[in-house]
Amino acid sequence: MTSRISTLLKKDGTLIFPGVYDALSAKLVERAGFPLTFISGYSVAATQLGLPDFGYLTQTEMVGAARRVCASVKIPIIIDADTGYGNALNVIRTVNDLIDAGAAGMFLEDQIWPKRCGHMKGKRVVPGDEHVQKIRAAIDARGKRDFFIVARTDARQVNNLADAIARCHRYKEAGADALFVEAPRSKEELATIAKELPPPLVANMLEGGVTPLLTKDELKDIGFQLIVCPLTALYASAKAMQAMFNLIKGAGTTRDALDRLLTFQEFHEIIDLEAYYKLAERYKTDEPAGTS
């Protein structure tokens, strides 16, 4: 079966998409015209738990987030599944649960649990053989269902670029649909990855991370097809909230800063309030409350 993600890649060649962390941010991505989105574990850990991406987020918490977000939009969603939350058998459960939640794909990484954000220090990776088995388990669990599996390696930062590339070749042989070398440190390293590995390839554009920020066209020219901006929404919304909360604390009102907010009506358009008014009208009764 051809997956939704593969179909998009065949149509557009190179896709750029922001990461989200809840249903509202996913709706905003969809309204902006992006063809797909990505649920970042870093963002879910931060917004749901108030914790860093240090392996605190559980499989059930991430599947729950996926279920809520996937139900809120029509565009396909790739899920950050971390390490699969255990061994190959846990990966099977994770794949089945994510497909049931409506996900279109997953990132599966080769870190040792508890994992860390790919641009943080202190990461460790499992032996390549172990991750090959996890990928094989993910492929078997998927079967003929629509689910795009991205094999990610963090070996560049832990070991070296050569090891990361060698691992990716093995992950592709195991059946991965796309490859993702996390945290390359230069444009030259990105070019080496694109030269040495088969497409489709993921580039992670993380503001403040170790990889240089390049444009969609620049990455397309180098040879990348899936360009994810995983934390842009999180950082933008956190900065906006921080500034507004400081304003309220200092000024005691938002009266002079309304141009920095969506209006009451604009926000209701995002969540389609009018449709729910109509739905409520359809099922209302004329009988006064308290009568039988």
C-alpha positions, 0 to 999 in steps of 0.5 A: 500500500502506498502511504499518505506521506509517500504520495505527498513526496511523489507529488511535491518532491520536497516537503517542509512542515512545522511540529505541533503539540496539541489540537489547536497548533495542528489546526493552525498548521492545517489552516496555514496550508501545510500538507502534513505536520509532526508531533514533537515529543520535546514539545509534548513533554514541555507542554503536558508535563512541564519537563525537558525531553529527557525520557519522561514522556511515556508511550501511553502519554504520546499515543494519547496526544496523537489520538487527540491531535489526529482527530482534530485535522485532516492532514497526515501526522508523523509522530515522534515515537522516541525509541519505541519505548522499549525493545522490539516487542514494545515497538510492535505495540507502539506501531499498532497504537499509533496506527489506531490513533490515526497517525500517518507515520513515526520517527524511531530513533536508536538512542538508549532509553531514557533518551534525550533531545537530539541536540542535547549533550549526554546521549547514548546509542544502542548497538546497530543490530538492536535498532535493526531489529526494532525497525524490522518489528515496526515493518512487520507490525505495520503490515500493509497498513498506511504508515510511514516509518522513519529510522533516525540515528543519533550516532553522529553526535555520540560517535561520528558521521561515518557511523551514523551513515553506516547505521542508516544503510543498515536501517534502510536494508531493514525496511525503513521508508526514510532516513534521518541523521540527527544533529549534523554540524555543518552544511558540508555534513548535510551534503555528505549525508545526502550524497551517501544515503538514499532518499527520502531523507529528513533534515531537522531545522531546530532553532538553537540546535547544532545544525545550521538553519537552511531554507527549504530550497537550500535543503532541496538542492542539497538532497533532502526531501522531508524538512521538519521544524519541530520546535518553532511553534513551541518557542513562538507560542512560549515567547508570546505568552511570556511577553503577554503575561509580563505585560499583564503583571506590569500594566494590569491590563491588555487594553493597549496591546489588543493588536498582539492578540487574536480577536474573539471572533478570529479565534472562534473561526479557528475552532469553528464555533459557528458549526457547533452553534448550528449543531446545538440548534439542530438538537435543541428542544422547545420544552422548558427546563425542569419539565417532563 
